[in-house]
Amino acid sequence: MFLIMLTYQAPLDTIDELKDEHYANPKGLFAQGMVQMAGRLEPRTGGLIIAEGDRADVEAAVASDPFVTSGAATVQITEFHRTR
């Protein structure tokens, strides 16, 4: 499993404009069924996604995300092994 942390670099109005594309991205994590859980952080500085899949596939999906391709967010991908 992977913990994917998105950190917003753009104003929230830009993030809101990209949100539908983020979810609908045909090459993205959501469209490929990799997302186990996702949500925004509070305060609203980014988002967190827990995803499952091959690392190369996860990285490719994240790299195609409109938040990332537009520079509106940076991303950190960390692999973790669930114990509970």
N, C-alpha and C positions, 0 to 999 in steps of 0.2 A: 504494500500500500504506500501511497505517497501523500504527504502533507504539502499543499501548494498554497503559498502565502502571496497574495497580490497586495502591493503597496501603491496607493494612488500617488501619482506625480502631477496630475492635472486637477483643475477645479472640479467640484462635484457636478456642476452643470454639464461639463464635458463627459464625465463618467455616466451621468444619466442619459445623455444622448447616445452613448455607445452600448448601453445595457442590453437592449433588444438584440443587437448584433452579437454581443458576448454570448447570450443564451442560444441564439439560432445558428451560430457558426457551424457550417456543415462538417468542417474538419476538427471541430473542437471537442472538448471533454464531454460536454452534455450530449451532443449529437451521437457520439460514439458509445454512449452508455457507460462511461468510466466513472462517473461521479457517484460516490456513495453518500456524501453529505456536503452541503455548501451553505455559505451565508456570509453576510457582511459583518465587519467588525464595528464595535461601538466604543469609542467614538468612530465615526465613519471615515477611517483612514485607509481602508482596504477590505479585502475579503479572504476567506479561508475555504479551501476545497480539499476534501479527502477523496482521493481517486484510487482506482485499482486498475492495473494493467501492466503491460511491458514498459519498462522505463523509456525506451526509445519512442514508443507510441505516445506515452504521456508527454514527453518533452516536445514531440512534434505537434501534438494537439495544443499544448500551452503556447508554443511559438506562433501558432496561427490565430491566437485569440486577439480580437480587435483592441482590447485594452493594451495588450503587449505590442502589437504591430504599430499602433498609433503613438506609442510612447506615453500613453496615459497612465500606465502602471508598470512597475517593475515586478519581477516574479522570483521567488525562491522555491525550489523543489527539494524536499527532503524525504528520503525513503524511511519508513519505519515499519517495525514488525509488531503487530498487535499481539498482546499477551492476554487481554480480556475483552 
